[in-house]
Amino acid sequence: MKQNGFHASPTHLEITIDELGDEHISTSVDTPLRADAFDLTDEQKIQQIAEHFGQIMDILGLDRNDDSLSGTPHRVAKMYVKEIFSGLNPQNFPDIKLFENKYKYNQMLVEKNILFYSNCEHHFVPIIGKAHVAYISSGKVIGLSKINRIVQHFAKRPQVQERLTMQITKALQDVLETQDVAVVIDATHLCVSSRGVKDVNSSTVTANYCGKFEDETTKKEFLKKPVRNCEKTDQYCYPCIVGMEKHILQYVYHNILE
């Protein structure tokens, strides 16, 4: 019997924890959160995470009396709560104001190359990528920087790339009061490049096209929008950017990680 993509019996699920992580399984469009996720204040979370992370360091055999390590548990805890996982708290969603589309601009608006840093929820290591976002106004618009902030908000939580793509799409639809939204994400997962298969050349691309962007002509128009000038040809070139990022990752892997 097969359930949710896994071979299973009523009493046994034939998949290991490692296999689940390496297959990058996503179980829900919504980030899995406990009912009491926000009962603790940020300060209480930082205190408890610091205590537990200190125990992890002890188990690993690290000497927390060393000057370099003594403050690490608190630094990590503060980073988790206030920075890289701050998007878990809905109160941190960016304050966004809608404006009337007084220019009557009725074509797509595209915001490309939105750099983001997220973390894989299976191994808690970085996901580094770029989001390309477009929408067609239904009469309302938002400031360009707000699109970036929405991307950053959902990136700052343990993530799966498919979920990140859909969460950004849904948020923009709700904020802009339109179904006409497209999101494409191209990202490198360090859980693939720095461990496991250790593939530093691959990247993962996800896309979500809604409303008018489901039309092939509109979709193609969005996808062919220029990214930036290529230094070699002075033409708009997306592969050059991807190649540059992969070159950096390869350097890090061969000169630092090995």
C-alpha positions as CSV (number, residue, x, y, z in Angstrom):
1,M,0.0,0.0,0.0
2,K,1.3,3.5,-0.9
3,Q,0.5,6.5,1.2
4,N,1.7,10.0,0.3
5,G,4.3,8.7,-2.0
6,F,5.7,6.1,0.5
7,H,5.3,2.4,0.5
8,A,3.5,1.7,3.8
9,S,1.5,-0.8,5.7
10,P,-1.1,0.0,8.3
11,T,1.5,-0.6,11.0
12,H,4.8,0.1,9.3
13,L,6.2,3.0,7.2
14,E,9.2,1.9,5.1
15,I,11.2,5.1,5.2
16,T,13.9,6.3,7.5
17,I,14.5,9.7,8.9
18,D,17.6,10.2,6.7
19,E,15.6,9.2,3.6
20,L,12.8,11.6,4.5
21,G,15.3,14.5,4.7
22,D,17.3,13.6,1.6
23,E,14.1,13.3,-0.5
24,H,13.2,16.9,0.6
25,I,9.7,15.9,1.4
26,S,7.1,18.7,2.0
27,T,4.1,17.7,4.1
28,S,2.0,20.9,3.9
29,V,1.7,24.3,2.2
30,D,1.6,25.9,5.7
31,T,4.7,25.8,7.9
32,P,4.1,23.0,10.5
33,L,3.6,24.9,13.8
34,R,2.5,23.7,17.2
35,A,-0.6,25.3,18.8
36,D,1.6,26.8,21.5
37,A,4.2,28.2,19.1
38,F,3.9,31.7,20.3
39,D,3.1,31.3,24.0
40,L,6.7,32.1,24.9
41,T,8.2,35.6,24.4
42,D,11.2,36.0,22.2
43,E,13.4,36.5,25.3
44,Q,12.1,33.2,26.8
45,K,12.7,31.4,23.6
46,I,16.3,32.8,23.4
47,Q,17.0,31.7,27.0
48,Q,15.7,28.1,26.4
49,I,17.3,27.6,23.0
50,A,20.6,28.8,24.5
51,E,20.4,26.3,27.3
52,H,19.7,23.4,24.8
53,F,22.3,24.5,22.3
54,G,24.8,24.6,25.1
55,Q,24.0,21.0,25.8
56,I,24.5,20.1,22.2
57,M,28.0,21.7,22.3
58,D,28.7,19.7,25.5
59,I,27.7,16.5,23.9
60,L,29.9,17.3,20.9
61,G,32.8,17.7,23.4
62,L,33.4,21.4,22.9
63,D,34.9,23.3,25.8
64,R,32.4,26.2,26.5
65,N,34.9,27.7,28.9
66,D,36.9,28.8,25.9
67,D,36.6,32.5,25.2
68,S,35.6,31.8,21.6
69,L,32.8,29.4,22.5
70,S,31.4,30.8,25.8
71,G,28.9,33.1,24.2
72,T,28.0,30.8,21.3
73,P,24.8,29.3,22.8
74,H,23.3,32.8,23.3
75,R,24.5,34.1,19.9
76,V,22.9,31.1,18.1
77,A,19.7,31.4,20.1
78,K,19.4,35.1,19.3
79,M,20.2,34.5,15.7
80,Y,17.5,31.9,15.4
81,V,14.7,33.9,17.1
82,K,15.5,37.5,15.9
83,E,17.0,36.8,12.5
84,I,17.0,33.6,10.4
85,F,13.8,32.2,11.8
86,S,12.0,35.5,12.6
87,G,9.5,34.8,9.7
88,L,7.8,32.1,11.8
89,N,6.1,34.8,13.8
90,P,3.1,36.3,11.8
91,Q,3.6,39.5,13.8
92,N,6.8,40.1,11.9
93,F,5.0,40.1,8.5
94,P,5.9,43.4,6.8
95,D,3.6,46.4,7.2
96,I,2.2,46.9,3.7
97,K,0.0,49.7,2.3
98,L,-2.0,49.4,-0.9
99,F,-2.1,52.3,-3.3
100,E,-4.5,53.0,-6.2
101,N,-3.1,52.2,-9.6
102,K,-3.5,55.8,-10.7
103,Y,-1.3,55.3,-13.8
104,K,-3.8,52.6,-15.0
105,Y,-0.8,50.4,-15.7
106,N,-2.4,47.1,-16.7
107,Q,0.7,45.1,-17.8
108,M,2.8,42.8,-15.6
109,L,5.2,44.3,-13.1
110,V,8.2,42.1,-12.6
111,E,10.7,42.2,-9.7
112,K,13.6,39.9,-10.4
113,N,16.8,38.7,-8.7
114,I,15.5,39.1,-5.1
115,L,18.3,37.5,-3.1
116,F,17.2,35.5,-0.1
117,Y,18.7,33.2,2.5
118,S,16.6,30.5,4.0
119,N,17.3,27.2,5.8
120,C,16.3,23.7,4.9
121,E,13.9,22.3,7.5
122,H,15.3,18.8,7.1
123,H,19.0,19.6,8.1
124,F,18.8,23.3,9.2
125,V,21.5,24.3,6.7
126,P,21.2,27.3,4.3
127,I,19.3,27.6,1.1
128,I,20.6,30.5,-1.0
129,G,18.7,31.7,-4.0
130,K,16.9,34.3,-6.0
131,A,13.2,34.9,-6.4
132,H,11.6,36.4,-9.5
133,V,8.1,37.7,-8.9
134,A,5.5,39.3,-11.1
135,Y,1.9,40.5,-10.8
136,I,-0.8,42.2,-12.8
137,S,-2.6,44.9,-10.9
138,S,-6.3,44.6,-10.3
139,G,-6.4,48.3,-9.4
140,K,-4.1,48.2,-6.5
141,V,-0.2,48.4,-6.2
142,I,2.4,48.2,-3.5
143,G,5.8,49.6,-3.1
144,L,8.5,47.6,-4.9
145,S,10.5,47.0,-1.7
146,K,7.4,45.4,-0.1
147,I,7.7,42.5,-2.6
148,N,11.3,41.9,-1.4
149,R,10.2,42.1,2.2
150,I,7.4,39.5,1.6
151,V,10.0,37.1,0.1
152,Q,12.4,37.7,3.0
153,H,9.6,37.1,5.5
154,F,8.8,33.6,4.3
155,A,12.4,32.8,3.7
156,K,13.3,33.4,7.3
157,R,11.9,30.2,8.6
158,P,12.8,26.5,8.2
159,Q,11.7,25.9,4.7
160,V,11.1,23.6,1.7
161,Q,11.5,25.4,-1.6
162,E,8.1,24.3,-3.0
163,R,6.4,25.6,0.1
164,L,8.3,28.9,0.0
165,T,7.2,29.4,-3.6
166,M,3.6,28.9,-2.8
167,Q,3.6,30.9,0.4
168,I,5.0,34.0,-1.4
169,T,2.4,33.5,-4.1
170,K,-0.5,33.3,-1.6
171,A,0.7,36.3,0.4
172,L,1.0,38.5,-2.7
173,Q,-2.5,37.4,-3.9
174,D,-4.0,38.3,-0.6
175,V,-2.1,41.6,-0.3
176,L,-2.7,42.8,-3.9
177,E,-6.2,41.4,-4.1
178,T,-5.5,39.7,-7.4
179,Q,-5.0,36.1,-8.5
180,D,-2.6,37.2,-11.3
181,V,0.7,36.4,-9.6
182,A,3.8,34.4,-10.7
183,V,6.8,33.3,-8.6
184,V,9.9,31.5,-9.8
185,I,12.7,30.6,-7.4
186,D,16.2,29.3,-8.3
187,A,18.2,28.2,-5.3
188,T,21.2,26.2,-4.1
189,H,20.6,23.9,-1.1
190,L,23.7,23.4,1.1
191,C,22.1,20.2,2.3
192,V,22.9,18.9,-1.2
193,S,26.1,20.7,-1.9
194,S,27.9,20.6,1.5
195,R,26.8,17.1,2.7
196,G,25.2,14.0,1.4
197,V,25.7,13.8,-2.4
198,K,27.9,16.9,-2.2
199,D,26.8,18.2,-5.6
200,V,28.0,21.8,-5.9
201,N,26.8,22.3,-9.5
202,S,23.1,21.8,-9.3
203,S,20.4,24.2,-8.3
204,T,16.6,23.8,-7.8
205,V,14.0,25.7,-9.7
206,T,10.3,26.0,-8.6
207,A,7.5,28.0,-10.1
208,N,4.0,28.9,-9.4
209,Y,1.8,30.6,-12.1
210,C,-1.7,31.8,-11.2
211,G,-4.5,33.7,-12.9
212,K,-3.4,35.3,-16.2
213,F,0.0,33.8,-15.8
214,E,-1.4,30.4,-16.6
215,D,-1.8,31.6,-20.1
216,E,1.3,30.4,-22.1
217,T,1.8,33.7,-23.8
218,T,1.8,35.7,-20.6
219,K,4.0,33.1,-18.9
220,K,6.6,33.3,-21.7
221,E,6.6,37.1,-21.5
222,F,7.4,36.8,-17.8
223,L,10.1,34.2,-18.3
224,K,11.9,36.2,-21.0
225,K,12.1,39.4,-19.0
226,P,15.8,40.5,-18.8
227,V,17.8,40.1,-15.7
228,R,21.0,42.1,-16.1
229,N,23.7,43.0,-18.7
230,C,26.2,40.2,-19.4
231,E,29.8,41.5,-18.9
232,K,30.9,39.5,-22.0
233,T,28.2,40.4,-24.5
234,D,26.5,43.5,-22.9
235,Q,23.3,41.6,-23.3
236,Y,20.8,40.6,-20.7
237,C,22.0,37.2,-19.5
238,Y,20.6,35.0,-16.7
239,P,23.1,32.0,-17.2
240,C,26.0,34.3,-16.4
241,I,24.6,35.1,-12.9
242,V,23.9,31.4,-12.2
243,G,27.4,30.5,-13.4
244,M,29.0,33.1,-11.2
245,E,27.1,31.8,-8.1
246,K,28.2,28.2,-8.9
247,H,31.8,29.3,-9.3
248,I,31.7,30.9,-5.8
249,L,30.1,27.7,-4.3
250,Q,32.7,25.5,-6.0
251,Y,35.5,27.7,-4.5
252,V,34.0,27.5,-1.0
253,Y,33.6,23.7,-1.3
254,H,37.1,23.0,-2.6
255,N,39.0,25.5,-0.5
256,I,37.1,25.7,2.7
257,L,34.8,22.8,3.3
258,E,37.1,20.0,2.2
